[in-house]
Amino acid sequence: MIYSGAIETEIGTMIAAATGDGICLLDFAGTRIEPEQRYLEKRFRSSLAQEENIHLEKLRAEMKEYFAGTLQVFTVPLIISGTPFQQIVWKELLRIPYGITRSYLEQAAACGLSGSVRAVARANAANRIAIVIPCHRVIGSDGSLTGYGGGLYRKKWLLDHEKKHSGKPADQQLF
């Protein structure tokens, strides 16, 4: 079974989904939720039910802490479902520290895929677990905010929020 529910945040309602093994979806309501839900139903050969499970409860608690500025690293178990290429990119996203950004070019290099910046950007855009897998921390080489499925205003809010709560000196913050 795939359990799902809404999570209210300071920047909008998010829809989360989890199996018995971990979180498999977290995205903003009104974005691409329906196609993602269909993908999950097909991938896990199950239907979504609006019910709680232990992973959704943990995610809710961790999201509350994140938005309060007291959580910098999520510990909720994740199910990272995608192509091998996407999984490389998403696992590298998890290595970007809270309060730090990197460019798409730097992200591609960190993945060992320097010649594949556009493919890495597409993989970032296909991330199904927003905020927890921090694709919002990837910006343009010129420091511009580009490419966030939840909207650039949310990306800016998240980066400003992390900058405010990171405890890092200003010269270590790249945004």
BELMOHU-V710867 format. One record per run of one state. SS is the DSSP state (~ for helix, > for strand, _ for the rest). FROM is the first residue (numbers start at 1). LEN is the number of residues. If there is no record, write none. Layout:
# BELMOHU-V710867
ss:SS from:FROM len:LEN
ss:SS from:FROM len:LEN
This chain:
# BELMOHU-V710867
ss:_ from:1 len:1
ss:> from:2 len:8
ss:_ from:10 len:2
ss:> from:12 len:7
ss:_ from:19 len:4
ss:> from:23 len:6
ss:_ from:29 len:4
ss:~ from:33 len:12
ss:_ from:45 len:3
ss:> from:48 len:2
ss:_ from:50 len:4
ss:~ from:54 len:15
ss:_ from:69 len:9
ss:> from:78 len:1
ss:_ from:79 len:5
ss:~ from:84 len:10
ss:_ from:94 len:8
ss:> from:102 len:2
ss:~ from:104 len:7
ss:_ from:111 len:6
ss:~ from:117 len:9
ss:_ from:126 len:3
ss:> from:129 len:1
ss:_ from:130 len:5
ss:~ from:135 len:3
ss:> from:138 len:2
ss:_ from:140 len:12
ss:~ from:152 len:14
ss:_ from:166 len:4
ss:~ from:170 len:3
ss:_ from:173 len:3
